[in-house]
Amino acid sequence: MRRAVCPGSFDPVTNGHVDVITRAAALYDELVVAVLVNPGKAGLFDVDERMALLREATADLPNVTVDSFTGLLVQWCTAHDVPVIVKGLRAVGDFEYELQMAQMNRELAGVETLFVPTAPQVGHLSSSLVKQISAFGGDVSHLVPPGVNSRLVARREREGES
């Protein structure tokens, strides 16, 4: 069985993430979307919320599961017998950083990396930009899955009442 992992913080998941996940899912028998747990960094959504939003956004992909990890991704890969990491690339800057990570992951654990360029219509998306636009009341409904948009709007409304 061909297995791969698509890691990230997914805070929040965007249509760009969903694009890469959907395309990677078509290449592998099983794709695990793994949410990074970074105890030193507070996210907009906690890990459980991010995982729930990812499950909702990928519900139509039967070979996709969602998990979380802490520490080194390659240790998670080794423990779960996953030989390939899938990374989405938006621009040249992403490639430069991700190439170094891919080379290190291969050296550390023999784990390969597959780079998937994002589709042009979502290549400009980032979780950071989505959060910033939403925080200032901008409409991000066309940039994120519906469940994410609902949560962002609800959060903005709650914070506006404070």
C-alpha positions as CSV (number, residue, x, y, z in Angstrom):
1,M,0.0,0.0,0.0
2,R,1.3,3.4,-1.0
3,R,1.2,5.8,2.0
4,A,2.1,9.5,2.4
5,V,1.7,12.3,4.9
6,C,0.8,15.9,4.2
7,P,2.0,17.9,7.3
8,G,1.3,21.4,8.3
9,S,-0.2,23.7,11.0
10,F,-3.4,24.3,9.0
11,D,-4.4,27.3,11.2
12,P,-6.8,27.5,9.5
13,V,-7.0,25.1,6.5
14,T,-7.4,27.0,3.2
15,N,-8.6,26.1,-0.2
16,G,-4.9,25.9,-1.1
17,H,-4.4,23.2,1.4
18,V,-7.4,21.3,0.2
19,D,-6.1,21.6,-3.4
20,V,-2.8,19.9,-2.4
21,I,-4.5,17.3,-0.2
22,T,-7.0,16.4,-3.0
23,R,-4.2,16.0,-5.6
24,A,-2.0,14.0,-3.3
25,A,-4.9,11.7,-2.3
26,A,-5.2,10.8,-5.9
27,L,-1.6,9.6,-6.0
28,Y,-1.6,7.4,-2.8
29,D,-3.7,4.6,-1.3
30,E,-3.6,6.4,2.0
31,L,-2.9,10.0,2.8
32,V,-2.6,11.2,6.4
33,V,-3.0,14.9,6.9
34,A,-0.9,15.6,10.0
35,V,-1.4,18.7,12.1
36,L,1.8,20.0,13.9
37,V,1.3,20.5,17.6
38,N,3.6,23.3,18.6
39,P,3.3,23.8,22.4
40,G,5.3,27.1,22.2
41,K,2.9,28.8,19.7
42,A,-0.8,29.6,20.3
43,G,-2.8,29.2,17.2
44,L,-6.1,30.8,16.3
45,F,-7.7,27.4,16.4
46,D,-6.6,24.7,18.8
47,V,-5.3,21.4,17.4
48,D,-8.6,19.6,17.9
49,E,-10.5,22.3,16.1
50,R,-8.0,22.2,13.2
51,M,-8.3,18.5,13.0
52,A,-12.1,18.7,13.0
53,L,-12.0,21.3,10.2
54,L,-9.7,19.2,8.2
55,R,-11.9,16.1,8.6
56,E,-14.8,18.2,7.4
57,A,-12.9,19.7,4.4
58,T,-11.7,16.2,3.3
59,A,-14.9,14.2,4.1
60,D,-15.3,13.4,0.4
61,L,-11.8,11.8,0.2
62,P,-12.2,8.3,1.6
63,N,-8.4,7.6,1.7
64,V,-7.6,10.7,3.7
65,T,-7.2,10.5,7.5
66,V,-6.2,13.3,9.9
67,D,-3.7,12.9,12.8
68,S,-1.4,15.2,14.8
69,F,2.2,15.1,15.7
70,T,4.8,16.8,17.9
71,G,8.5,16.8,17.5
72,L,10.2,15.7,14.3
73,L,7.9,14.7,11.4
74,V,10.4,12.0,10.3
75,Q,10.0,10.3,13.7
76,W,6.3,10.3,13.2
77,C,6.8,8.9,9.7
78,T,9.1,6.1,11.0
79,A,6.7,5.2,13.8
80,H,3.7,5.0,11.3
81,D,5.6,3.4,8.4
82,V,5.0,6.4,6.1
83,P,7.8,6.7,3.5
84,V,6.7,9.9,1.8
85,I,6.0,13.5,2.8
86,V,3.9,15.6,0.5
87,K,4.5,19.4,0.6
88,G,2.7,22.0,-1.4
89,L,4.7,24.8,-3.0
90,R,3.3,28.3,-3.7
91,A,6.5,30.1,-4.8
92,V,10.2,29.9,-5.2
93,G,10.7,30.9,-1.5
94,D,8.7,27.8,-0.4
95,F,10.9,25.6,-2.6
96,E,14.2,26.9,-1.2
97,Y,13.1,26.2,2.4
98,E,11.3,22.9,1.6
99,L,14.2,21.6,-0.4
100,Q,16.6,21.9,2.6
101,M,13.9,20.2,4.8
102,A,13.5,17.4,2.2
103,Q,17.2,16.7,2.0
104,M,17.5,16.6,5.8
105,N,14.5,14.3,6.2
106,R,16.0,11.9,3.7
107,E,19.3,12.0,5.5
108,L,17.8,11.5,8.9
109,A,15.3,8.8,8.1
110,G,15.3,7.9,4.4
111,V,11.9,9.6,4.1
112,E,11.3,11.1,0.6
113,T,9.5,14.3,-0.2
114,L,7.0,14.9,-3.0
115,F,6.5,18.6,-4.0
116,V,3.1,19.5,-5.3
117,P,2.8,23.0,-6.8
118,T,-0.4,24.6,-5.9
119,A,-3.0,25.4,-8.6
120,P,-2.6,29.0,-9.9
121,Q,-6.0,30.0,-8.5
122,V,-4.9,29.2,-4.9
123,G,-1.2,29.8,-5.1
124,H,-1.5,33.2,-3.3
125,L,-3.3,31.8,-0.2
126,S,-1.7,31.4,3.2
127,S,-3.3,30.8,6.6
128,S,-1.7,34.0,7.9
129,L,-3.3,36.2,5.2
130,V,-6.7,34.5,5.7
131,K,-6.5,35.2,9.5
132,Q,-5.5,38.8,8.9
133,I,-8.2,39.5,6.4
134,S,-10.9,37.8,8.5
135,A,-9.8,39.7,11.6
136,F,-10.4,43.0,9.9
137,G,-13.8,41.9,8.7
138,G,-12.9,40.9,5.2
139,D,-14.8,38.2,3.3
140,V,-12.7,35.0,3.1
141,S,-15.5,32.7,2.1
142,H,-14.0,32.1,-1.3
143,L,-10.6,31.3,0.2
144,V,-11.5,28.6,2.8
145,P,-13.8,25.6,3.1
146,P,-17.3,26.6,4.3
147,G,-16.8,25.2,7.8
148,V,-13.7,27.3,8.3
149,N,-15.4,30.4,7.1
150,S,-18.3,29.8,9.5
151,R,-15.8,29.4,12.4
152,L,-13.9,32.5,11.4
153,V,-17.1,34.6,11.2
154,A,-18.3,33.3,14.6
155,R,-15.0,34.0,16.2
156,R,-14.9,37.5,14.8
157,E,-18.5,38.2,16.0
158,R,-17.6,36.9,19.5
159,E,-14.5,39.0,19.7
160,G,-16.5,42.0,18.4
161,E,-18.8,41.6,21.4
162,S,-16.0,41.7,23.9
